[in-house]
Amino acid sequence: MSSPIEYAYNNRSNHLAELFEFLRIPSVSTQPGHKEDTARAATWLTESMKRIGLENVHTFATDRHPLVYADWLHAGPEAPTVLVYGHYDVQPPEPLELWDSPPFEPVIRDDYVYARGSSDDKGQVYIHIKAAEAYLKANGRLPVNLKFIIEGEEEIGSEGLHKFIPQHRDLLAADSALVSDTAMLGRGKPALVYGLRGNCHILVDITGPGRDLHSGTYGGGINNPLNAMSHLIARLKDERGHILIPGFYDRVRPLTVGERELLANFPLDEAAWLVETGAPEIWGEPEYSLVERISARPTLDVTGLIGGYTGEGTKTVLPSHAHAKISMRLVPDQDPKEIAELFQQFARSILPPSVKVTMRGGGSKPALIDRDTPPMRAAAAAYEATFHHPAVFMREGGSIPVVNQFESDLKLPTVLMGFGLPGDHIHSPNERFYVPNFFAGIETSIRYLELLRQTE
Amino acid sequence: MSSPIEYAYNNRSNHLAELFEFLRIPSVSTQPGHKEDTARAATWLTESMKRIGLENVHTFATDRHPLVYADWLHAGPEAPTVLVYGHYDVQPPEPLELWDSPPFEPVIRDDYVYARGSSDDKGQVYIHIKAAEAYLKANGRLPVNLKFIIEGEEEIGSEGLHKFIPQHRDLLAADSALVSDTAMLGRGKPALVYGLRGNCHILVDITGPGRDLHSGTYGGGINNPLNAMSHLIARLKDERGHILIPGFYDRVRPLTVGERELLANFPLDEAAWLVETGAPEIWGEPEYSLVERISARPTLDVTGLIGGYTGEGTKTVLPSHAHAKISMRLVPDQDPKEIAELFQQFARSILPPSVKVTMRGGGSKPALIDRDTPPMRAAAAAYEATFHHPAVFMREGGSIPVVNQFESDLKLPTVLMGFGLPGDHIHSPNERFYVPNFFAGIETSIRYLELLRQTE
């Protein structure tokens, strides 16, 4: 096994330079103005995969951004088949003024590469491409059959991939899936994520008068859409974090005693966590621990809100519009479609006829993964061999929409082997990726594929 | 009297061309980027006043935008002295995309001049300068002693003028004040405003985490400033328009039976009013009529709100900041300082320690004017002579901060002789001023000054 690891070690600066190229492409999937950039990131990936000897490199068009597929299937029928998943799209970089360096001009400071997408997920998905390269260049072959499916819509709900999977079961058939899109517990402390929250997002538009009106001349006679929006939002969640939408909690699977014990032993330093957030205090449902609240309980957050005059100073208008973006994190067995329906019913029951409302939304299902499978054991061993520290099991509060579908449609157990760190500022200004984890990730992936072949 | 009116009639196109020059200056007082433009509007006014023969033309510096003063005091000690007040600053033009023509490039369509400030208040204050010109050019003298005080901070609370008045009582001494900054009831239907609401505005900034956080990874463990802001706003006013700030209504002078009767007879076509607003329905305190609600009752409106990601699509952040602008309209005898204090106390009592809040604000006092004075009678007669329609008395929901102070500090009764129309879109996109009212306004002002001399 030394040869692929040596190859990876000797090619570190090339690998980093390639990652920089990838990070320079502003593949912001949610912004129509970046549609071509997002396509360019897909093309860049296909070229990089062809160059290292992967086969059947294809892009598949979707309604929005292309899927990238590649494979290498010569390990023999007795060897397991691994489906590596990742995404090349990134979150919007705004607010730009809070970045210390431009989001699409990667730079290294203090062993971190700073760029939008560095940790989520370009840096992480590229790890496995470089692990495959190490095998193919060093040994001319891989120890397992390997497939890649890399999408450009993870940050906007993975709709294209959701439709693609049931239509391409044979193409994607495998024994397990491998995903690096999560964080470790800290430097040198690997973590295997076995639970992911789902997501349901709703865009709410409330309209009152036909144009912004003078708040003196008309105020008191016309309902104000910003006040109406605030009344709606205040009734969605109480001030201690309980969601008030009727039926919202009906399908929430209660935490078992065993799982509460596992999470209670999770080594989260709450004081350090609070300092890292910059918030005045820890907050949320008092009946649950912080670890439970941020990973195993559903949530509702306003992620954006705008209406009226938002420039400098004051302007005495009674605004025509209010727009809010609401994100709900879901846990098993909540269903995003059902939650979106409950949300909209409740909102319509609250809003008075003095305003008009339109809502649209989407979402992804939550996932819980069996902790006791051969791929999980191989992953734990690969992590420990690289980091010299045992991996902990944890649930993650974020969402990776496709993981639930790998289980339901493809019957694949997924290994969530993350190389991010808690302070990576994903989705925030100054997103970064710890460069030693990029190299250690490639090493871990090389070891994992070999161990997986042995355990099967 | 025919000579000044003839002069005004013969010089209509010059007067309109000058107004266009005035309207081209983007004197947006609230926006620091327009500070020089606002100063330029003051300079333009002084030049225009010197040219027609007004005397002692001065600007007085304030902390923000200069005051413009001019007078003509040769009518003799037995003639009354009139202080004309107006403002040369304008509201922000945003949102720009909703204007059919650029806000600072005046154009005439269907007898209206479209431009920011055309009705509020450049077009209206300029009426009296042109009336003075008509007298000075036609007769070489005015029938009364005339003083002008024109400010550049009306849209931001008139702070400079508030400080200036008590320090310049002799300069501003007069027998009555004349203000054109309100609307008539409709085309050909003059209205004398005898009540103005005051205003108290508060800017509320709520901060949660130190940066925008990933709403999945952190959601459930940190309070969200946009949710906290919505809870605050929802508790300021109920869904039927009652303000819930303790003590808010304590100083509201109840409407008298006589005044409720007067307002009940006010010829407001509610159906037409609703169509003009574009709102789905009329709304507000059920115990009061629409006319009372929009002119004689206090209100609370969110005039602007922003936080989180407000671009296209979605971004799953738990935002760091929420910013709201709140405007409260006040009626006698509410005091803006006291209301600001009550607001801030209440907000601090509601907001939890899991967020930080900063608030700042300001305001202006409401005014009620005696309807039975010689200047009011002269104004009614001047209106009727010009429009051949009697003037109605009305209360106006908007605020003109200085009117209360003319009464309290200078002991001046004020005549609010407006030439705007209800559909002028003041503070909104496509602000406009009805050109026939500009000319009829000059005629009315000429008649008023002569009648005022006779009644004194």
Interface residues (C-beta under 8 A of the other chain):
Chain A: S29 T30 Q31 P32 Q91 P92 E94 P95 L98 E155 I156 A183 R197 N199 H201 L203 G208 P209 G210 R211 D212 L213 H214 S215 G216 T217 Y218 G219 G220 G221 I222 N223 N224 L226 N227 A228 M229 S230 H231 L232 I233 A234 R235 K237 E239 G241 W273 T277 G278 A279 P280 E281 I282 W283 G284 E285 L290 R293 I294 R297 T299 L300 D301 V302 T303 G304 L305 I306 G307 G308 Y309 T310 G311 E312 G313 T314 K315 T316 V317 L318 P319 S320 A322 H323 K325 S327 R329 P352 P353 S354 V355 K356 E396 G397 G398 S399 P422 H425 I426 H427 S428 P429
Chain B: T30 Q31 P32 Q91 P92 E94 P95 L98 E155 I156 A183 R197 N199 H201 L203 G208 P209 G210 R211 D212 L213 H214 S215 G216 T217 Y218 G219 G220 G221 I222 N223 N224 L226 N227 A228 M229 S230 H231 L232 I233 A234 R235 K237 E239 G241 W273 T277 G278 A279 P280 E281 I282 W283 G284 E285 L290 R293 I294 R297 T299 L300 D301 V302 T303 G304 L305 I306 G307 G308 Y309 T310 G311 E312 G313 T314 K315 T316 V317 L318 P319 S320 A322 H323 K325 S327 R329 P352 P353 S354 V355 K356 E396 G397 G398 S399 P422 H425 I426 H427 S428 P429
